[in-house]
Amino acid sequence: MITEKKFMLISIRDNKLKVKVDQYNPENNDAFQNTYMNDAPIHEELGLAMQNLLFHVEQLTHSKIPGLYVDGFYRQPSGNSEIINIYAGLRTDTTCPINLAVRVNTGKDTYEWLERLMDDLSFCEREALLYITEGKRFESDSFINIQAN
């Protein structure tokens, strides 16, 4: 059975992963959405993949904010295109003085880095998929357990 997967949300909060995936099984024409949550801390490689999106936050806001961290992204279908929201914040243990979202409409906006954005999103999705399908390992021998809701 081949199931097509489309990531709709990847979110990292408190160093924990949450993923929403739209799935379609063409064999029985069935579509559904799964949510994967992980209570174990994320692997450093996923965090670094998410930080690649910081370039796009800086390009779209025309500013650089020291210490800004990308929390995740959300893909929203919009006709023949999609709206991509990237979420970032400047957080401490007790406060969040900056919390922002940038948005790109792939069908209407003329964003010169769109191809790079798609590559960076795909990289994040590949890293997140390792948690879901392979229980990605840390450098130690511990595993990440994902429970589908």
Disulfide bonds with the S-S distance in Angstrom:
none
